[in-house]
Amino acid sequence: MLQNAVTEIEFNKGYVAYKTNKYTDAMEWLTRAVNKGHEEAKTVMSMVKAKLATAAYKNGLK
């Protein structure tokens, strides 16, 4: 579920557009897991943030 949600992130004209609500659901689950100290969730969250930052940079967002 999480991998699908992460790959569905799109950047269009500087705004983040979500194809489905899967991303939001996954991020809510991921945030709860991180808050509970789940190590794997922390790693995935770092990857998601890096992916978002890279895509934002490529689209001219600072």
Contacts in CASP RR format, 6 or more apart in sequence:
PFRMAT RR
TARGET T0000
AUTHOR 0000-0000-0000
METHOD contacts of the structure
MODEL  1
MLQNAVTEIEFNKGYVAYKTNKYTDAMEWLTRAVNKGHEEAKTVMSMVKA
KLATAAYKNGLK
1 22 0 8 1.000
1 25 0 8 1.000
1 26 0 8 1.000
2 26 0 8 1.000
2 29 0 8 1.000
2 30 0 8 1.000
2 44 0 8 1.000
4 22 0 8 1.000
5 20 0 8 1.000
5 22 0 8 1.000
5 23 0 8 1.000
5 25 0 8 1.000
5 26 0 8 1.000
5 27 0 8 1.000
6 23 0 8 1.000
6 26 0 8 1.000
6 47 0 8 1.000
6 48 0 8 1.000
6 51 0 8 1.000
8 18 0 8 1.000
8 19 0 8 1.000
8 20 0 8 1.000
8 22 0 8 1.000
8 23 0 8 1.000
9 16 0 8 1.000
9 18 0 8 1.000
9 23 0 8 1.000
9 51 0 8 1.000
9 52 0 8 1.000
9 55 0 8 1.000
10 16 0 8 1.000
10 17 0 8 1.000
10 18 0 8 1.000
10 19 0 8 1.000
11 17 0 8 1.000
11 55 0 8 1.000
11 56 0 8 1.000
11 58 0 8 1.000
11 59 0 8 1.000
14 56 0 8 1.000
14 59 0 8 1.000
14 60 0 8 1.000
14 61 0 8 1.000
16 52 0 8 1.000
18 24 0 8 1.000
27 48 0 8 1.000
30 41 0 8 1.000
30 44 0 8 1.000
30 45 0 8 1.000
30 48 0 8 1.000
31 45 0 8 1.000
33 40 0 8 1.000
33 41 0 8 1.000
34 41 0 8 1.000
34 42 0 8 1.000
34 45 0 8 1.000
END
